[in-house]
Amino acid sequence: MHAPLASLKKLVLGAAFGVLLGLFLSGQAAQAANPLELNFWLSGPRYDGRVALCEGALGTITNQFWEKESTFWNSDLRITGYARVHEVAFRPWQSDNIPRRYCSADAMLNDGKMRTVHYSIAEDAGFAGFGQGVEWCVTGLDRNWAYNPGCRAAKP
């Protein structure tokens, strides 16, 4: 009876030792960054501040609005025209942030209602960082509440 108890103890101790050894081997010690990892050759983003004027994003907004309404909300709403297009702010924060132009416009929809559109155009914020990105919100039609309340998050 003594021999099975001793072998059981050895088995438990061996398993515990194996688990501890596995934990020590799986976690590696922190090491200092090598010279290439210390931003050698990486100079950071270089923004020129070349952002399209407010009128330059209206086509993108029109297309994306129609796609969103028809695909996700099963709606026939479309933007048919714009009025009072104006810039609200350009680079409202520090100069080393991503350059953005904030704009607002009145949009006429095919249901006969005029709604305000708030949008921003950002440098190098397009797909995969290429081109200019446009973020927009039509007041009263932010159905998924991405910029709610009242499209406030789309403003500077």
Disulfide bonds with the S-S distance in Angstrom:
Cys54-Cys103 2.01
Cys137-Cys151 1.94
